[in-house]
Every structure is written in C-alpha cells, then in structure tokens.
C-alpha cells in the first residue's frame, strides 16, 4: 500500500491526537495510534467501517479485532471464503484475508466512538488514496451511513445521487460498486436491527452479482 493511503504518525485532528495520547498513557500496552487497513493488497472486496473501537482495533491495531462488532464480521467473512478463520483475536493470530481488505473511514479512535464531521473530512484523503489503488471492478462494502458517505466524498460524488439504505447497491463511475449495510455494532446486532441472516444476505448479493 502506498504511503499516501495511511500515515501511522498522523496528528491532523487535534482532538483525536490528544485523546490517543491520553489513552496511550492509561493503556501503554494498547496500539493507540492510527490503525492501518488489513487484508489483501489487491482485493475484489473492500470493507469500510467507521473508526477503531476503544478495546478493539485501538487495542489490537487491526480493524474489527478484539471488539464485539468484529464477531459477526469475521464469522461472515469466513463463511463466504474471505477469511482463513472465523475469529480475529490479535494481530499475530495468523488470520489471513483473501480477496478482501478492511479499512476505516476514520483511522483514529474517537471519543465515545463518535468522530466529528471535520475529522471525517480530514481523514477522507487517506480513504480517497486507498480507493485509487483498487483494481477495476472492486466492490466496496460500507458499514453504516457515515462510511457510505465517506466513500462517496472520497470519489467526489454527490450524496443525494447514491442514498444510503441497508443492502443498497450502487454502480459508481469508473466501474466500482458500492454496497452498504447497517453497521455490525453491538447495538445493531443485539437490537436485531441487523441479524446474521441480513448480513449474510448482503454478502450473497455481492458474490452473486460480482
């Protein structure tokens, strides 16, 4: 991955940088820095989440690893042939992704898991650079509305032309495809807003029409 896609020392957002400094002081064994993408360098599926979770990616240094949201995601990736194991435990657990990469719209842990609009915009340049590296015909799976909109902004597309909905499926200029889902967060899965069956149906659709 080219350097423009990620900066492990980025401090462009003062609120996030200061918060990470504090988290690192309280949890010296945590990654507590911008979290890089994980997976295949030339994927046919790029999954875009929102941001690292406090005790998940922010701790482990790998997207969706060690937090509740990663349980359903990695189980589903394994079931559909993208992951070598059904659970992502740590950066050194040997898990591999094939044909798939996971990234986030915001690379740093935000307070209360809520990045501010200016922070989402500031980090969008990294997502734009990453999208530019994707092979033609790649499918992008956005987890949640913020990730969905971040992908569109990174491609200089109007939000109103590609509305978010669970299982929405848009063909983007240049041959890319944007499929979106409700985020696989603890709240969404425990309230049944997103069930495993609903999530798997999104992946079935991606593979059927890939």
Secondary structure as GFF3:
##gff-version 3
##sequence-region A 1 210
A	DSSP	three_ten_helix	3	5	.	.	.	ID=ss1
A	DSSP	alpha_helix	14	26	.	.	.	ID=ss2
A	DSSP	beta_strand	38	39	.	.	.	ID=ss3
A	DSSP	beta_strand	45	51	.	.	.	ID=ss4
A	DSSP	alpha_helix	57	60	.	.	.	ID=ss5
A	DSSP	alpha_helix	68	79	.	.	.	ID=ss6
A	DSSP	beta_strand	100	106	.	.	.	ID=ss7
A	DSSP	three_ten_helix	111	113	.	.	.	ID=ss8
A	DSSP	alpha_helix	117	132	.	.	.	ID=ss9
A	DSSP	beta_strand	139	143	.	.	.	ID=ss10
A	DSSP	alpha_helix	145	154	.	.	.	ID=ss11
A	DSSP	three_ten_helix	159	161	.	.	.	ID=ss12
A	DSSP	beta_strand	169	171	.	.	.	ID=ss13
A	DSSP	three_ten_helix	173	175	.	.	.	ID=ss14
A	DSSP	beta_strand	177	181	.	.	.	ID=ss15
A	DSSP	alpha_helix	186	190	.	.	.	ID=ss16
A	DSSP	alpha_helix	196	208	.	.	.	ID=ss17
###
